[in-house]
Amino acid sequence: MRALVQRVTRAAVTVGDEAVGAIGPGLLALVGVTHDDGRDAAAKLAAKIAHLRVFDDEQGVMNRSALEVGAGVLVVSQFTLYGDTAHGRRPSWIAAAKPEVAEPLVTAVVEGLRALGVVDVATGRFRAEMAVELVNDGPVTLLLEV
């Protein structure tokens, strides 16, 4: 599993005219699933996101996690994180898991974040054309893999 994680001052997802998920200060996690991922990978990714120390401490050093500062996490499924652009100009999606495999694992990441104590967990909508709006804070953007 992969997650492109961005520290944000706010982030939101809409589908058409409907707001489906939003957070204030926190993390936007775009989550991709590949074929050999399972529930263990989802649990590891949730823990990595929840405990990622990218929020400032009293000295202004990135030393605190979303759990420590009470930050929200917006999780958005993103199969394109497994796009292969090594050959040609059109990405290959062969490494991305099929929706029926990916959806329960993205849900497991969300459930894992909640179980770890992240209070404000929001989501996008699986298999929908989503508009994701964010204000990157820093900017801080990290690629996580488990």
Rosetta constraint file for C-alpha pairs under 8 A:
AtomPair CA 1 CA 31 HARMONIC 7.28 0.50
AtomPair CA 1 CA 32 HARMONIC 5.77 0.50
AtomPair CA 1 CA 33 HARMONIC 4.82 0.50
AtomPair CA 1 CA 34 HARMONIC 6.19 0.50
AtomPair CA 1 CA 37 HARMONIC 6.18 0.50
AtomPair CA 1 CA 41 HARMONIC 6.45 0.50
AtomPair CA 1 CA 42 HARMONIC 7.24 0.50
AtomPair CA 1 CA 45 HARMONIC 7.30 0.50
AtomPair CA 1 CA 145 HARMONIC 5.74 0.50
AtomPair CA 1 CA 146 HARMONIC 5.59 0.50
AtomPair CA 2 CA 31 HARMONIC 5.77 0.50
AtomPair CA 2 CA 32 HARMONIC 5.10 0.50
AtomPair CA 2 CA 33 HARMONIC 6.61 0.50
AtomPair CA 2 CA 45 HARMONIC 7.88 0.50
AtomPair CA 2 CA 81 HARMONIC 7.09 0.50
AtomPair CA 2 CA 143 HARMONIC 7.03 0.50
AtomPair CA 2 CA 144 HARMONIC 5.55 0.50
AtomPair CA 2 CA 145 HARMONIC 4.52 0.50
AtomPair CA 2 CA 146 HARMONIC 6.69 0.50
AtomPair CA 3 CA 29 HARMONIC 5.83 0.50
AtomPair CA 3 CA 30 HARMONIC 5.26 0.50
AtomPair CA 3 CA 31 HARMONIC 4.38 0.50
AtomPair CA 3 CA 32 HARMONIC 6.16 0.50
AtomPair CA 3 CA 45 HARMONIC 7.83 0.50
AtomPair CA 3 CA 81 HARMONIC 7.86 0.50
AtomPair CA 3 CA 143 HARMONIC 5.81 0.50
AtomPair CA 3 CA 144 HARMONIC 5.11 0.50
AtomPair CA 3 CA 145 HARMONIC 6.58 0.50
AtomPair CA 4 CA 28 HARMONIC 7.99 0.50
AtomPair CA 4 CA 29 HARMONIC 5.68 0.50
AtomPair CA 4 CA 30 HARMONIC 5.10 0.50
AtomPair CA 4 CA 31 HARMONIC 6.66 0.50
AtomPair CA 4 CA 81 HARMONIC 7.99 0.50
AtomPair CA 4 CA 141 HARMONIC 6.97 0.50
AtomPair CA 4 CA 142 HARMONIC 5.80 0.50
AtomPair CA 4 CA 143 HARMONIC 4.56 0.50
AtomPair CA 4 CA 144 HARMONIC 6.30 0.50
AtomPair CA 5 CA 27 HARMONIC 6.39 0.50
AtomPair CA 5 CA 28 HARMONIC 5.58 0.50
AtomPair CA 5 CA 29 HARMONIC 4.46 0.50
AtomPair CA 5 CA 30 HARMONIC 6.40 0.50
AtomPair CA 5 CA 49 HARMONIC 7.82 0.50
AtomPair CA 5 CA 141 HARMONIC 5.61 0.50
AtomPair CA 5 CA 142 HARMONIC 5.25 0.50
AtomPair CA 5 CA 143 HARMONIC 6.26 0.50
AtomPair CA 5 CA 144 HARMONIC 7.32 0.50
AtomPair CA 6 CA 27 HARMONIC 5.52 0.50
AtomPair CA 6 CA 28 HARMONIC 5.19 0.50
AtomPair CA 6 CA 29 HARMONIC 6.59 0.50
AtomPair CA 6 CA 136 HARMONIC 6.38 0.50
AtomPair CA 6 CA 137 HARMONIC 7.75 0.50
AtomPair CA 6 CA 139 HARMONIC 7.71 0.50
AtomPair CA 6 CA 140 HARMONIC 5.62 0.50
AtomPair CA 6 CA 141 HARMONIC 4.38 0.50
AtomPair CA 6 CA 142 HARMONIC 6.51 0.50
AtomPair CA 7 CA 25 HARMONIC 7.78 0.50
AtomPair CA 7 CA 26 HARMONIC 5.82 0.50
AtomPair CA 7 CA 27 HARMONIC 4.62 0.50
AtomPair CA 7 CA 28 HARMONIC 6.49 0.50
AtomPair CA 7 CA 54 HARMONIC 7.41 0.50
AtomPair CA 7 CA 136 HARMONIC 5.84 0.50
AtomPair CA 7 CA 137 HARMONIC 5.38 0.50
AtomPair CA 7 CA 138 HARMONIC 7.39 0.50
AtomPair CA 7 CA 139 HARMONIC 7.18 0.50
AtomPair CA 7 CA 140 HARMONIC 5.40 0.50
AtomPair CA 7 CA 141 HARMONIC 6.63 0.50
AtomPair CA 8 CA 24 HARMONIC 7.70 0.50
AtomPair CA 8 CA 25 HARMONIC 5.65 0.50
AtomPair CA 8 CA 26 HARMONIC 5.43 0.50
AtomPair CA 8 CA 27 HARMONIC 5.65 0.50
AtomPair CA 8 CA 28 HARMONIC 6.69 0.50
AtomPair CA 8 CA 134 HARMONIC 6.58 0.50
AtomPair CA 8 CA 135 HARMONIC 5.37 0.50
AtomPair CA 8 CA 136 HARMONIC 4.39 0.50
AtomPair CA 8 CA 137 HARMONIC 4.65 0.50
AtomPair CA 9 CA 24 HARMONIC 5.85 0.50
AtomPair CA 9 CA 25 HARMONIC 4.16 0.50
AtomPair CA 9 CA 26 HARMONIC 6.45 0.50
AtomPair CA 9 CA 134 HARMONIC 7.69 0.50
AtomPair CA 9 CA 135 HARMONIC 5.67 0.50
AtomPair CA 9 CA 136 HARMONIC 6.49 0.50
AtomPair CA 9 CA 137 HARMONIC 5.70 0.50
AtomPair CA 10 CA 22 HARMONIC 7.51 0.50
AtomPair CA 10 CA 23 HARMONIC 5.64 0.50
AtomPair CA 10 CA 24 HARMONIC 4.25 0.50
AtomPair CA 10 CA 25 HARMONIC 5.22 0.50
AtomPair CA 10 CA 26 HARMONIC 7.04 0.50
AtomPair CA 10 CA 134 HARMONIC 5.76 0.50
AtomPair CA 10 CA 135 HARMONIC 5.68 0.50
AtomPair CA 10 CA 136 HARMONIC 7.82 0.50
AtomPair CA 11 CA 22 HARMONIC 5.62 0.50
AtomPair CA 11 CA 23 HARMONIC 5.51 0.50
AtomPair CA 11 CA 24 HARMONIC 6.60 0.50
AtomPair CA 11 CA 28 HARMONIC 6.76 0.50
AtomPair CA 11 CA 74 HARMONIC 7.21 0.50
AtomPair CA 11 CA 132 HARMONIC 7.26 0.50
AtomPair CA 11 CA 133 HARMONIC 5.48 0.50
AtomPair CA 11 CA 134 HARMONIC 4.14 0.50
AtomPair CA 11 CA 135 HARMONIC 6.48 0.50
AtomPair CA 12 CA 19 HARMONIC 7.43 0.50
AtomPair CA 12 CA 20 HARMONIC 7.78 0.50
AtomPair CA 12 CA 21 HARMONIC 5.59 0.50
AtomPair CA 12 CA 22 HARMONIC 4.04 0.50
AtomPair CA 12 CA 23 HARMONIC 6.46 0.50
AtomPair CA 12 CA 74 HARMONIC 7.70 0.50
AtomPair CA 12 CA 132 HARMONIC 5.81 0.50
AtomPair CA 12 CA 133 HARMONIC 5.22 0.50
AtomPair CA 12 CA 134 HARMONIC 6.46 0.50
AtomPair CA 13 CA 19 HARMONIC 6.06 0.50
AtomPair CA 13 CA 20 HARMONIC 5.78 0.50
AtomPair CA 13 CA 21 HARMONIC 5.21 0.50
AtomPair CA 13 CA 22 HARMONIC 6.29 0.50
AtomPair CA 13 CA 123 HARMONIC 7.75 0.50
AtomPair CA 13 CA 124 HARMONIC 5.81 0.50
AtomPair CA 13 CA 130 HARMONIC 6.37 0.50
AtomPair CA 13 CA 131 HARMONIC 5.58 0.50
AtomPair CA 13 CA 132 HARMONIC 4.58 0.50
AtomPair CA 13 CA 133 HARMONIC 6.33 0.50
AtomPair CA 14 CA 18 HARMONIC 5.39 0.50
AtomPair CA 14 CA 19 HARMONIC 4.32 0.50
AtomPair CA 14 CA 20 HARMONIC 5.45 0.50
AtomPair CA 14 CA 21 HARMONIC 7.13 0.50
AtomPair CA 14 CA 124 HARMONIC 7.60 0.50
AtomPair CA 14 CA 130 HARMONIC 5.70 0.50
AtomPair CA 14 CA 131 HARMONIC 5.24 0.50
AtomPair CA 14 CA 132 HARMONIC 6.69 0.50
AtomPair CA 15 CA 19 HARMONIC 6.51 0.50
AtomPair CA 15 CA 20 HARMONIC 6.79 0.50
AtomPair CA 15 CA 125 HARMONIC 7.65 0.50
AtomPair CA 15 CA 128 HARMONIC 6.91 0.50
AtomPair CA 15 CA 129 HARMONIC 6.31 0.50
AtomPair CA 15 CA 130 HARMONIC 4.94 0.50
AtomPair CA 15 CA 131 HARMONIC 6.43 0.50
AtomPair CA 16 CA 129 HARMONIC 7.91 0.50
AtomPair CA 16 CA 130 HARMONIC 7.53 0.50
AtomPair CA 20 CA 123 HARMONIC 7.14 0.50
AtomPair CA 20 CA 124 HARMONIC 6.09 0.50
AtomPair CA 20 CA 125 HARMONIC 7.13 0.50
AtomPair CA 21 CA 74 HARMONIC 7.14 0.50
AtomPair CA 21 CA 122 HARMONIC 5.09 0.50
AtomPair CA 21 CA 123 HARMONIC 5.22 0.50
AtomPair CA 21 CA 124 HARMONIC 5.80 0.50
AtomPair CA 22 CA 74 HARMONIC 6.71 0.50
AtomPair CA 22 CA 122 HARMONIC 6.09 0.50
AtomPair CA 22 CA 123 HARMONIC 7.69 0.50
AtomPair CA 23 CA 72 HARMONIC 5.76 0.50
AtomPair CA 23 CA 73 HARMONIC 6.81 0.50
AtomPair CA 23 CA 74 HARMONIC 6.40 0.50
AtomPair CA 23 CA 120 HARMONIC 7.24 0.50
AtomPair CA 23 CA 121 HARMONIC 7.78 0.50
AtomPair CA 23 CA 122 HARMONIC 6.85 0.50
AtomPair CA 24 CA 71 HARMONIC 7.76 0.50
AtomPair CA 24 CA 72 HARMONIC 6.66 0.50
AtomPair CA 25 CA 71 HARMONIC 5.86 0.50
AtomPair CA 25 CA 72 HARMONIC 6.41 0.50
AtomPair CA 26 CA 66 HARMONIC 6.65 0.50
AtomPair CA 26 CA 71 HARMONIC 4.43 0.50
AtomPair CA 26 CA 72 HARMONIC 4.59 0.50
AtomPair CA 26 CA 73 HARMONIC 5.67 0.50
AtomPair CA 26 CA 74 HARMONIC 7.98 0.50
AtomPair CA 27 CA 66 HARMONIC 7.60 0.50
AtomPair CA 27 CA 71 HARMONIC 7.29 0.50
AtomPair CA 27 CA 72 HARMONIC 6.32 0.50
AtomPair CA 27 CA 73 HARMONIC 4.73 0.50
AtomPair CA 27 CA 74 HARMONIC 6.32 0.50
AtomPair CA 28 CA 73 HARMONIC 5.77 0.50
AtomPair CA 28 CA 74 HARMONIC 4.80 0.50
AtomPair CA 28 CA 75 HARMONIC 6.20 0.50
AtomPair CA 28 CA 76 HARMONIC 7.69 0.50
AtomPair CA 28 CA 134 HARMONIC 7.98 0.50
AtomPair CA 29 CA 49 HARMONIC 7.95 0.50
AtomPair CA 29 CA 73 HARMONIC 6.97 0.50
AtomPair CA 29 CA 74 HARMONIC 6.01 0.50
AtomPair CA 29 CA 75 HARMONIC 4.87 0.50
AtomPair CA 29 CA 76 HARMONIC 6.22 0.50
AtomPair CA 30 CA 75 HARMONIC 6.01 0.50
AtomPair CA 30 CA 76 HARMONIC 4.85 0.50
AtomPair CA 30 CA 77 HARMONIC 5.79 0.50
AtomPair CA 30 CA 78 HARMONIC 5.52 0.50
AtomPair CA 31 CA 75 HARMONIC 6.87 0.50
AtomPair CA 31 CA 76 HARMONIC 6.04 0.50
AtomPair CA 31 CA 77 HARMONIC 4.90 0.50
AtomPair CA 31 CA 78 HARMONIC 5.23 0.50
AtomPair CA 31 CA 79 HARMONIC 7.43 0.50
AtomPair CA 31 CA 81 HARMONIC 7.54 0.50
AtomPair CA 31 CA 106 HARMONIC 6.97 0.50
AtomPair CA 32 CA 77 HARMONIC 6.18 0.50
AtomPair CA 32 CA 78 HARMONIC 4.99 0.50
AtomPair CA 32 CA 79 HARMONIC 4.92 0.50
AtomPair CA 32 CA 80 HARMONIC 7.13 0.50
AtomPair CA 32 CA 81 HARMONIC 5.46 0.50
AtomPair CA 32 CA 82 HARMONIC 6.59 0.50
AtomPair CA 32 CA 96 HARMONIC 7.34 0.50
AtomPair CA 32 CA 102 HARMONIC 7.84 0.50
AtomPair CA 33 CA 37 HARMONIC 6.52 0.50
AtomPair CA 33 CA 79 HARMONIC 6.61 0.50
AtomPair CA 33 CA 82 HARMONIC 7.52 0.50
AtomPair CA 33 CA 96 HARMONIC 6.03 0.50
AtomPair CA 33 CA 97 HARMONIC 5.59 0.50
AtomPair CA 33 CA 102 HARMONIC 5.60 0.50
AtomPair CA 33 CA 105 HARMONIC 7.53 0.50
AtomPair CA 33 CA 106 HARMONIC 7.72 0.50
AtomPair CA 34 CA 82 HARMONIC 7.06 0.50
AtomPair CA 34 CA 95 HARMONIC 5.65 0.50
AtomPair CA 34 CA 96 HARMONIC 4.69 0.50
AtomPair CA 34 CA 97 HARMONIC 4.51 0.50
AtomPair CA 34 CA 102 HARMONIC 7.63 0.50
AtomPair CA 35 CA 95 HARMONIC 6.74 0.50
AtomPair CA 35 CA 96 HARMONIC 6.66 0.50
AtomPair CA 35 CA 97 HARMONIC 4.86 0.50
AtomPair CA 35 CA 98 HARMONIC 7.87 0.50
AtomPair CA 35 CA 101 HARMONIC 7.90 0.50
AtomPair CA 37 CA 41 HARMONIC 5.92 0.50
AtomPair CA 37 CA 42 HARMONIC 7.70 0.50
AtomPair CA 38 CA 42 HARMONIC 6.50 0.50
AtomPair CA 38 CA 105 HARMONIC 6.80 0.50
AtomPair CA 39 CA 43 HARMONIC 6.20 0.50
AtomPair CA 39 CA 105 HARMONIC 6.34 0.50
AtomPair CA 39 CA 108 HARMONIC 6.85 0.50
AtomPair CA 40 CA 44 HARMONIC 6.22 0.50
AtomPair CA 41 CA 45 HARMONIC 6.03 0.50
AtomPair CA 41 CA 146 HARMONIC 6.09 0.50
AtomPair CA 42 CA 46 HARMONIC 6.14 0.50
AtomPair CA 42 CA 105 HARMONIC 5.99 0.50
AtomPair CA 42 CA 106 HARMONIC 7.16 0.50
AtomPair CA 42 CA 108 HARMONIC 5.89 0.50
AtomPair CA 42 CA 109 HARMONIC 5.00 0.50
AtomPair CA 42 CA 112 HARMONIC 7.55 0.50
AtomPair CA 43 CA 47 HARMONIC 6.25 0.50
AtomPair CA 43 CA 108 HARMONIC 7.09 0.50
AtomPair CA 43 CA 109 HARMONIC 6.17 0.50
AtomPair CA 43 CA 112 HARMONIC 5.78 0.50
AtomPair CA 44 CA 48 HARMONIC 6.11 0.50
AtomPair CA 44 CA 146 HARMONIC 6.70 0.50
AtomPair CA 45 CA 49 HARMONIC 6.16 0.50
AtomPair CA 45 CA 109 HARMONIC 6.76 0.50
AtomPair CA 45 CA 144 HARMONIC 7.82 0.50
AtomPair CA 45 CA 145 HARMONIC 7.51 0.50
AtomPair CA 45 CA 146 HARMONIC 6.22 0.50
AtomPair CA 46 CA 50 HARMONIC 6.11 0.50
AtomPair CA 46 CA 109 HARMONIC 5.07 0.50
AtomPair CA 46 CA 110 HARMONIC 7.22 0.50
AtomPair CA 46 CA 112 HARMONIC 5.42 0.50
AtomPair CA 46 CA 113 HARMONIC 5.26 0.50
AtomPair CA 47 CA 51 HARMONIC 5.97 0.50
AtomPair CA 47 CA 112 HARMONIC 7.30 0.50
AtomPair CA 47 CA 113 HARMONIC 6.93 0.50
AtomPair CA 47 CA 116 HARMONIC 7.32 0.50
AtomPair CA 48 CA 52 HARMONIC 5.70 0.50
AtomPair CA 48 CA 144 HARMONIC 7.96 0.50
AtomPair CA 49 CA 66 HARMONIC 7.92 0.50
AtomPair CA 49 CA 113 HARMONIC 7.90 0.50
AtomPair CA 50 CA 65 HARMONIC 6.52 0.50
AtomPair CA 50 CA 66 HARMONIC 5.63 0.50
AtomPair CA 50 CA 67 HARMONIC 5.92 0.50
AtomPair CA 50 CA 113 HARMONIC 6.39 0.50
AtomPair CA 50 CA 116 HARMONIC 7.40 0.50
AtomPair CA 50 CA 118 HARMONIC 6.97 0.50
AtomPair CA 51 CA 65 HARMONIC 5.00 0.50
AtomPair CA 51 CA 66 HARMONIC 6.52 0.50
AtomPair CA 51 CA 67 HARMONIC 6.58 0.50
AtomPair CA 52 CA 64 HARMONIC 7.59 0.50
AtomPair CA 52 CA 65 HARMONIC 5.17 0.50
AtomPair CA 52 CA 66 HARMONIC 7.05 0.50
AtomPair CA 53 CA 62 HARMONIC 6.04 0.50
AtomPair CA 53 CA 63 HARMONIC 4.94 0.50
AtomPair CA 53 CA 64 HARMONIC 4.56 0.50
AtomPair CA 53 CA 65 HARMONIC 4.27 0.50
AtomPair CA 53 CA 66 HARMONIC 7.45 0.50
AtomPair CA 54 CA 62 HARMONIC 4.70 0.50
AtomPair CA 54 CA 63 HARMONIC 6.12 0.50
AtomPair CA 54 CA 64 HARMONIC 6.05 0.50
AtomPair CA 54 CA 65 HARMONIC 6.12 0.50
AtomPair CA 54 CA 66 HARMONIC 7.96 0.50
AtomPair CA 54 CA 140 HARMONIC 7.79 0.50
AtomPair CA 55 CA 61 HARMONIC 7.62 0.50
AtomPair CA 55 CA 62 HARMONIC 4.82 0.50
AtomPair CA 55 CA 63 HARMONIC 6.02 0.50
AtomPair CA 55 CA 64 HARMONIC 4.85 0.50
AtomPair CA 55 CA 65 HARMONIC 5.96 0.50
AtomPair CA 55 CA 66 HARMONIC 7.22 0.50
AtomPair CA 55 CA 69 HARMONIC 7.56 0.50
AtomPair CA 56 CA 60 HARMONIC 4.85 0.50
AtomPair CA 56 CA 61 HARMONIC 4.88 0.50
AtomPair CA 56 CA 62 HARMONIC 4.25 0.50
AtomPair CA 56 CA 63 HARMONIC 5.77 0.50
AtomPair CA 56 CA 64 HARMONIC 6.03 0.50
AtomPair CA 57 CA 61 HARMONIC 5.47 0.50
AtomPair CA 57 CA 62 HARMONIC 6.29 0.50
AtomPair CA 57 CA 63 HARMONIC 5.67 0.50
AtomPair CA 57 CA 64 HARMONIC 6.00 0.50
AtomPair CA 64 CA 68 HARMONIC 5.97 0.50
AtomPair CA 64 CA 69 HARMONIC 6.85 0.50
AtomPair CA 65 CA 69 HARMONIC 6.38 0.50
AtomPair CA 66 CA 70 HARMONIC 5.69 0.50
AtomPair CA 66 CA 71 HARMONIC 4.70 0.50
AtomPair CA 66 CA 72 HARMONIC 6.99 0.50
AtomPair CA 66 CA 73 HARMONIC 7.94 0.50
AtomPair CA 66 CA 118 HARMONIC 7.34 0.50
AtomPair CA 67 CA 71 HARMONIC 6.58 0.50
AtomPair CA 67 CA 117 HARMONIC 6.83 0.50
AtomPair CA 67 CA 118 HARMONIC 5.82 0.50
AtomPair CA 70 CA 118 HARMONIC 7.10 0.50
AtomPair CA 70 CA 119 HARMONIC 7.12 0.50
AtomPair CA 71 CA 118 HARMONIC 7.46 0.50
AtomPair CA 71 CA 119 HARMONIC 7.87 0.50
AtomPair CA 71 CA 120 HARMONIC 7.14 0.50
AtomPair CA 72 CA 118 HARMONIC 6.84 0.50
AtomPair CA 72 CA 119 HARMONIC 6.81 0.50
AtomPair CA 72 CA 120 HARMONIC 4.52 0.50
AtomPair CA 72 CA 121 HARMONIC 5.73 0.50
AtomPair CA 72 CA 122 HARMONIC 7.74 0.50
AtomPair CA 73 CA 118 HARMONIC 7.59 0.50
AtomPair CA 73 CA 120 HARMONIC 6.38 0.50
AtomPair CA 73 CA 121 HARMONIC 4.94 0.50
AtomPair CA 73 CA 122 HARMONIC 6.34 0.50
AtomPair CA 74 CA 121 HARMONIC 5.83 0.50
AtomPair CA 74 CA 122 HARMONIC 4.67 0.50
AtomPair CA 74 CA 123 HARMONIC 5.40 0.50
AtomPair CA 74 CA 124 HARMONIC 7.65 0.50
AtomPair CA 75 CA 110 HARMONIC 6.95 0.50
AtomPair CA 75 CA 121 HARMONIC 7.45 0.50
AtomPair CA 75 CA 122 HARMONIC 6.27 0.50
AtomPair CA 75 CA 123 HARMONIC 4.78 0.50
AtomPair CA 75 CA 124 HARMONIC 6.54 0.50
AtomPair CA 76 CA 123 HARMONIC 5.72 0.50
AtomPair CA 76 CA 124 HARMONIC 4.96 0.50
AtomPair CA 76 CA 125 HARMONIC 7.50 0.50
AtomPair CA 77 CA 103 HARMONIC 7.95 0.50
AtomPair CA 77 CA 106 HARMONIC 6.61 0.50
AtomPair CA 77 CA 124 HARMONIC 7.11 0.50
AtomPair CA 77 CA 125 HARMONIC 7.86 0.50
AtomPair CA 77 CA 126 HARMONIC 6.50 0.50
AtomPair CA 79 CA 83 HARMONIC 7.50 0.50
AtomPair CA 79 CA 93 HARMONIC 7.94 0.50
AtomPair CA 79 CA 96 HARMONIC 5.76 0.50
AtomPair CA 79 CA 97 HARMONIC 7.52 0.50
AtomPair CA 80 CA 93 HARMONIC 7.17 0.50
AtomPair CA 80 CA 96 HARMONIC 7.40 0.50
AtomPair CA 81 CA 96 HARMONIC 7.89 0.50
AtomPair CA 82 CA 93 HARMONIC 6.45 0.50
AtomPair CA 82 CA 94 HARMONIC 7.97 0.50
AtomPair CA 82 CA 95 HARMONIC 5.64 0.50
AtomPair CA 82 CA 96 HARMONIC 5.17 0.50
AtomPair CA 83 CA 91 HARMONIC 5.48 0.50
AtomPair CA 83 CA 92 HARMONIC 5.47 0.50
AtomPair CA 83 CA 93 HARMONIC 4.93 0.50
AtomPair CA 83 CA 94 HARMONIC 7.60 0.50
AtomPair CA 83 CA 95 HARMONIC 7.02 0.50
AtomPair CA 83 CA 96 HARMONIC 7.12 0.50
AtomPair CA 84 CA 91 HARMONIC 5.22 0.50
AtomPair CA 84 CA 92 HARMONIC 4.99 0.50
AtomPair CA 84 CA 93 HARMONIC 6.53 0.50
AtomPair CA 84 CA 94 HARMONIC 7.90 0.50
AtomPair CA 84 CA 95 HARMONIC 7.66 0.50
AtomPair CA 85 CA 89 HARMONIC 6.82 0.50
AtomPair CA 85 CA 90 HARMONIC 6.84 0.50
AtomPair CA 85 CA 91 HARMONIC 4.81 0.50
AtomPair CA 85 CA 92 HARMONIC 6.70 0.50
AtomPair CA 87 CA 91 HARMONIC 7.95 0.50
AtomPair CA 97 CA 101 HARMONIC 6.09 0.50
AtomPair CA 97 CA 102 HARMONIC 5.69 0.50
AtomPair CA 98 CA 102 HARMONIC 6.09 0.50
AtomPair CA 99 CA 103 HARMONIC 5.70 0.50
AtomPair CA 99 CA 127 HARMONIC 7.56 0.50
AtomPair CA 100 CA 104 HARMONIC 7.34 0.50
AtomPair CA 101 CA 105 HARMONIC 7.03 0.50
AtomPair CA 102 CA 106 HARMONIC 6.19 0.50
AtomPair CA 103 CA 107 HARMONIC 6.19 0.50
AtomPair CA 103 CA 126 HARMONIC 6.82 0.50
AtomPair CA 104 CA 108 HARMONIC 6.07 0.50
AtomPair CA 105 CA 109 HARMONIC 6.37 0.50
AtomPair CA 106 CA 110 HARMONIC 6.51 0.50
AtomPair CA 107 CA 111 HARMONIC 6.18 0.50
AtomPair CA 108 CA 112 HARMONIC 5.88 0.50
AtomPair CA 109 CA 113 HARMONIC 6.22 0.50
AtomPair CA 110 CA 114 HARMONIC 6.42 0.50
AtomPair CA 110 CA 121 HARMONIC 7.02 0.50
AtomPair CA 110 CA 123 HARMONIC 7.85 0.50
AtomPair CA 111 CA 115 HARMONIC 6.09 0.50
AtomPair CA 112 CA 116 HARMONIC 6.16 0.50
AtomPair CA 113 CA 117 HARMONIC 6.57 0.50
AtomPair CA 113 CA 118 HARMONIC 5.56 0.50
AtomPair CA 113 CA 121 HARMONIC 7.32 0.50
AtomPair CA 114 CA 118 HARMONIC 5.07 0.50
AtomPair CA 114 CA 119 HARMONIC 6.47 0.50
AtomPair CA 114 CA 121 HARMONIC 6.83 0.50
AtomPair CA 124 CA 130 HARMONIC 7.27 0.50
AtomPair CA 125 CA 130 HARMONIC 7.40 0.50
AtomPair CA 136 CA 140 HARMONIC 6.82 0.50
